Amino acid sequence: MIYTSTADEMRTELFRKSIHFLIAIVPSLAVISKVGTLALLGMGILVYAYSETLRLSGVVVPIISQVTSMAARKRDQGHFVLGPVTLGLGAMLALLLYPAPAASIAIYALAFGDGLASLVGKLFGKIRPALLMGKSIEGSFACFFAVFFMAYRVSSSIPVAFIAAITATIIELLPLKDFDNILMPIGVGFAVQFLQP
């Protein structure tokens, strides 16, 4: 996709984050079958990685190539789009490293905290102190409140929700590009698991 305006860039970001939000289905699937969910995520990563390699070689893979092209940011053009791989890996690691509810909170932080931080930051972000390295205060608040709300819904604990939200917000502020998809669920899951009795 070639960007012609800020509106095009916003449409791409909305499309990207709608895909990002889909990872929130993972905890529900894991309740049915954790092994099956891990297998599904692993297969999705492998199929996507193969399709993306083909796309970069000029071979169009129906649906996957079009979706990847529509979701690619400027920085991704002409490169392997890594986001879906790190998104799937982050969810897998949360399921492998932490029991419920820590794994669920970690995945919801990835889906909603990271996703809403980006959307709110791009749509409404005006306050961008140098300390935040291009990120906005508005996006950071969106991350904090999204994770706090989801963590509280899962845990019914204000301390757990607060620690999850602070951890997610700090990780989201780091200049990690697509690797925040891995670090956020690992960090949030660890913080939540540490607080569990």
N, C-alpha and C positions, 0 to 999 in steps of 0.2 A: 504494500500500500504506500502511495506517495502522499505525503501530507501537503495540503494546499491551504490549510487554515487552522486556527486554534480550535474551531468547531470540529474539524476532522480528528484532531488529536484527542479531544474530549470524547468523541464517539468511540475511538479506539480504546481509550482508558475505561469507559463504561463497559464495553464489550469484554475487555480483559478481566475486569473485576467481577463481572457476572460469572465468568468461568471460575475465577478464584473462589467465589462464594460457594460453588458446587462442592468443594472439598468438605463442607460442613455436613454432608450426608454420611461421611465415613464413620463417625461414632454410632449412628443408627445401624449401619450395615454390620459393624463389628459386633453389635449385640446379637445379631443373627448368627454370624460366623466370623470370628476374628481371622482364622486361617484363610477363609474364602475372601475376605476383604483384603488381606495382605496380598493374596494371589492376584486379585483383580487390580490392585494398585501396581504391583510389579509388572503384570502383563501390559497394563496401560502405559507405563513408562517405556517398556521395551518397544511396543508398537509405535508409540509416538517418536521415540528416538530414531527408529529405523525409517519411519515416514519422513522425519525432518532431514535425515541424511539424504534420502532420495530427492526431497524438494530442493535441497541445495545443489544437487547434481542436475537439476532441471527436469526431474520426473515429477509429474503432478500426481499426488495420491488423493483420490476423491475424498472430499469432506475435510480430511485432516489438513491438507495443504491450504485449502481455502480458509479454514478457521485460523490456522497459524498465521497466515498472511494478514488476515483481518485484525488479529490481536497483537501483531508485532509493533513494538515501539520504534521510534527513529533509530535508537542505538542498536536495535536488533536487525535492521535491514541488511541483508547480505550475509548474515551470520546465523549460526545455530541458535534458535530461540530456546533458551535454557529454562525459562520459568516453569513450564509444565513438568519438567523433570524434577526440579527442586521442590515444587509443590507436592508432587507424589511422594518423593523421598521424605519430606518433612512429616507428612501424615503417617507414612510407614514407620518412621523412627519413633514417633509418638506412641504408636500402637505397640511397638516392640519393647520400648524402654519403660513404659509406665502402665500401671493398671488403671482401670476406670476408678474414679472420675478424672484423675490427672490427665490421662490421654485425651479424654473428651475435651477438657478445658483447653489443653494445648492445641488441639485441632481447631476448636472454635476461635481461639486467638489468632491462628493462622488465617482462617477464612475471613473473619469479620474485623479483627483488629487491624491486620495489615491491609485488608481490602478497603475498609472505610477510611483509614488514614490517607491512603493514596487518593481516593475519590474526593474526600472533603478538602484535602490539601490542594488538589488541582482546581477544584471548583470554587472554593471559598478562601483558600490560603492567602492571606495578605501579610501576616506578621512572620517574617523569616529572618530571625537573628542569625548572625554569622556562626554562632555557636552550634546551630542546628544543621549546618552544612547544606543549605538549600531546602531543608524540610520546613514545614510551617507549624506554628503553634496550634492552629486550628486542626490540622491533620493529627497532631499528637494528642490533642484532647479527644478527637473522635476515636482514636485507637484506645485510649484509656477507658472511655466510657463504654465502648462496645465490648471490650474484654471484661470489664467489671460486671456489666449486666449479664453476659453469658456465663461467666464464672460463678456469679451469685445464683443464677438459675440452676446451675448444675450442683453446686456445693451447699447452698443455703448458708454460707459462711461469709461474713463481711471481711474478716482478715484474709481468708483464702482469695476472695475476689479482688481485694486491694493489692495483694502481693502479685497475683497473676497479671493484673492491669499495669502495675508499675513495671514489672519485668518485661511485658510485651512492649510497652511504650519506650522503654530504654533501648531494647533491641531494634525496634522500628526506626529509631533515630540514627542508628549506626549506618554508615555508608556501605552497605553490604550488597547492593543491587539485588539480584535474584537469590542470593544465598541467605537472605533473611527468611526465606521460605523453609530453610532447614534449621537455622539457629533459633527462630522464634518458638516453634513447638518444642524443641529440646530444652530451651531455657525456661519457658513457662511451665512445661511439664515437671522439670526438676524443682522449680520453686514451689509448685503446688504439692508435689509429692513430699517435699521436705516438711511442709506444714501439716500433713495428714498425720493423725494419731497412729 
